[in-house]
């Protein structure tokens, strides 16, 4: 039994790393604009397909490129293009609605998500796509556990990206500007902070990290479809709320908590169909007893 639990801990760390990367996009946008970007799950989906396109092109190219180089190129390609997509969505869909009622931004975000899903569906068709293997899958046996190089890569790469983001937010001028806008957006322009540029960069960074999560997810769970971002996006959103939406470290913590919930639910309950029930029950209980999330802070409206 202990060996089964240890094996599932490894699986939960793998899945939780992906959820944490996606949850960061939700929490960054909310921290600055107090808006839920419900299209973020579909931005993750687009990142998956961009990674697939880059990997398929490089593998089909008659250059016999080494797989680590293909992986790196696909990662950079998807992160850059998905960052541009995030900036475009912010400028065209969200920026004109900053002074509008919040429900307008929520409806727009849902509309953007539907557009991305149906555009991908019309462009590529409904057939699931198989993600090529870019990492050696030969498992290692360690103390009775089965560990794959892909699991190690996902956990390590996700950890590096999250640490870099945390350092960016806490120890750079851009991060200082993000935190200032989050604290008091109306007064920040008087201090010379380019609010529009910082918000665009926030969308770009959140979308790029989601694209990295998309590539890692595609390698670990290699069947992609245009609607994959819906459920994964909702789970990442729950992760952000559980950890404390608006808090970078809270999103990381929430991602791993949701990864453990999804992996361990079938271990202790008779079916995996209870996963959504357990996740949403956890969210409900948390909102009742700690509405700000595990690491969130109370926000007071200024009048």
Helices and strands as residue ranges (DSSP letters): H 2-33, H 40-60, H 67-89, I 90-94, G 95-97, H 102-124, E 129-130, E 140-142, E 145-147, H 149-171, H 173-183, H 185-188, G 189-191, H 195-220, E 223-224, H 228-243, H 248-268, G 272-274, H 275-289
